[in-house]
Amino acid sequence: MSQRPERGQLVLDHIAHWVPDPAAAAAALADLGFCVTPFSAQSVGDPPIPAGTGNHCVMLEGGYLEFLAPIADTPNAATLRAGIARYTGVHLIAFGTVDPAGDQARLQANGFAPLEPVALRRPIETPDGFREARFTVVRTKPGVMEEGRVQFVEQHTPEHLWQARWLRHKNEATRLKHVEICVADPHAAVLRYAAYTGLAPIRIDDAPGLATARGTLVFRDPSATERRLGVAPPCLPWIAGYALATPPGSASRSVVLPASLGGVLLFEPTDDPANEIPTDGA
């Protein structure tokens, strides 16, 4: 499965939990049946300087999960600590792109005042020694998208991230399938995200949503979120959780994640290894 979309497309590249303790997060993920990558500190800029943040990841056949922690006193780390003070859990949604300049231009034209593209990098261990994973990220100032850090990422070195040794999980998760977002006004939120992404709003599971070329976003109000996930929102807005695809015939289940991770995780069997978008009209 290609991790880079075709030109003109977006995919659901990854989500990121912001967590206070990366070691506790890694232990909880292992208990949930995930293969977890080693911890990696991040750098920004050229020449690179420490970002003050680092991560563990869960790599999937389609997309991945990031568990990002502040590890120093930097502006990036301060942003994470402020988010964690609201809640531990998912604060970042990243759309995969091959045209970050085009995404930045769309954001500018639609009034989102994007920041300049950011070059991110981090060392990553491969079977042939350490290599450098490189990304270009386009995002807006904190607070422009009140749900969290909603950004676009171009993966320049996917071969370093999606290593075969990290793609098999005891819980059989294969792909990041969709994200559940809890907001006061789902219809207003989906229209804002449509302008942000250039994607047309649709209905998914009888709720407003967006479909990328691989993966979906669903917007629900607090009562609908509680019916769907069985958990009341700790605050609004809240990126409540996400679904991972599993093989046909596996058990469908919902897991309220431990406090070291935060949020709700759904395991959903699917017959389609590439994309499954349950729509019920525009």
Summary of the structure (lengths in Angstrom):
residues: 282
radius of gyration: 17.4
end to end distance: 28.0
largest distance: 50.3
contacts: 938
relative contact order: 0.18
helix: 21%
strand: 38%
